[in-house]
Amino acid sequence: MLFYVIASLLGLGIVGLIWRQQFLAQAFQHQLKENLLEKLNESRSQQQHTLLESLKILQDTLQTGVQETRRHVKESLTDYSNELGKRVESLTQTTDLRLKEINEQVEKRLAAGFEKTTETFGDVVKRLALIDAAQHRITELSNNVISLQDVLNDRRSRGTFGEVQLAALIRNVIPEQHFSFQPTLSNNTRPDCLLMLPEPTGNIAIDAKFPLENFRQLTEATLTDTERRQVEKQFRIDIRKHIQDISEKYIIPGETADGAVMFIPAEAVFAEIHARFPDVVDIAHRARVWMVSPTTLMAVLTTARAVLKDAATRQQLDIIQQHLITLSGDFRRFQERMDKLSQHIKQANQDVELVHTSAKKITDRFIQIEKVELD
């Protein structure tokens, strides 16, 4: 029994001891937890203070760096803007200089071309005035030719008169370099005049014939029919002889044209031949001899003058065309250079726009950085 009591007491003592130890352990744990919480709060407070100081230092450093960066960027932009302005100014000066040089060259070319064109037209006007004056003189001369029967009685005088009249007509219409009086041909014959026209016309021989004696006999009212037929026959023979002589002497293949001109100084004689001797006119056509009077010779010379004028005009047109081609080439090079200059100016404008855009972006970023609020 005692044993049980002792065992019970010992059991209660052990249980109490175990409970006390548990109580002490709980108290120690509670104290340790409070200490840990206190240390943790102190450490957290210290870390927060250190973090705030670090953030403040970082903010001050960042603000200083941003200001320094802004200053460097501003200086760089200023330098680049000044350099770009100098380049644009230099490019503008170079462009103005080149445009001035091109303008001077174009003005010189145009002035030279206009001057030559003016000279050409002035020469044409002068030549036309000479033709008008010659036409007026020929008209006056035609009125005086009617009285040839009363003036020319000697054959030699008639021949001289025909040559002088022929020379006057030709000198008044044709330029000096395009005719020659009494030239010697390859067959040793000498026509009164040789017109030197451009191809395909070639050189045309002109010879003056004045069958006035037979013509006077034809105009006699006292002739009988038999005498008149005899005079007409002799007149026809004389004209045919003149035509044959001109055809054989003054039509040379390869040297002269394929026809020659027989100049009859009297309009009345020329009219009589065409009115009463059509067979003689046909013979002249077949022999390639053209009979002309002062009036019709004027038409022939005017035509020859037109041919010479046309040839000279074509030559001048070729010269003008060459100048226009040269001027066209100058304008084409001017256009190419203007296109290149426009491209350079356009590229410079694009570069300025890009620099402006970049500067605007950098400025916007600085503004955003200044507005940042750090937590």
Buried (B, 14 or more C-beta within 10 A) or exposed (E): EEEEEEEEEEEEEEEEEEEEEEEEEEEEEEEEEEEEEEEEEEEEEEEEEEEEEEEEEEEEEEEEEBEEEBEEBBEEBEEEBEEBEEEBEEBEEEBEEBBEEBEEBBEEBEEEBEEBBEEBEEEBEEBEEBBEEBBEBBEEBBEEBEEBBEEBEEEEEBBBBBBEBBBBBBBBBBBEEBBBBEBEBEEEBBBBBBBBBBEEBBBBBBBBBBBBBBBEBBEEEEBEEEEEEEBBEBBBEBBBEBBBBBBEBBBBEEBBBEBBBBBBBBBBBBEBBBEEBEEBBEBBEEBBBBBBBBBBBBEBBBEBBEBBBEBBBEEBEEBBEEBEEEBEEBEEEBEEBBEEBEEEBEEBEEEBEEBEEEBEEBBEEBEEBEEEEEE
